[in-house]
């Protein structure tokens, strides 16, 4: 089962390369923090603020690529946690089929905010994070 | 007309965000420097050194995406210079057609070294750079 999330906050810390993106449940109050790199945090931040760029940045390139290849990114899912590392998937619709492509949550979130598609987290992962906080 | 290039050197400078990638003509001695960001330079450097990663990084994600969508990146071309900014294209083959996708030279070079496809520069751009150096 997946839970729809939205971006709540990006905490950018220029001292080290551990930036934090906080997702919040769309229909609830649970939140889900993810550590990302400075470049990825900057990329997500720029997109939210709608900052213009003269050339397509990497996540715009991905969005253009998928479109030009006749497919559509349906949503992104943060799908797994192994050895303290989160894994995500882009779910892409093409010719009626759904194709999962593995990626890092930071890329997945940057793409989701670029093209405005839903962000999901697997319910079990969300529950694990909440339990860890107790 | 395009000229086949290869990666000669990456100069990483941690003091500012102006890293330099130097391309060299495959069948000649002319070289072509391009300024890229630290993240992009790091990404190209990691690929050349074959450093393993546990999750697909952004340029691996692009390579996987194109493959899973039934297409193939044929080569990359540094195609234009406008207002001191270089522009590039990924040339993608799909169902016998060639599709050009705009991108930054840094992404194009990172993708080319990831999947080992040729790097081209438009002859006029190469000539302009050489003339500037005279």
Interface residues (C-beta under 8 A of the other chain):
Chain A: X37 X39 X54 X55 X56 X57 X58 X59 X61 X62 X64 X65 X66 X68 X69 X70 X71 X83 X85 X87 X90 X92 X94 X99 X101 X102 X103 X104 X107
Chain B: X37 X39 X54 X55 X56 X57 X58 X59 X61 X62 X64 X65 X66 X68 X69 X70 X71 X83 X85 X87 X90 X92 X94 X99 X101 X102 X103 X104 X107
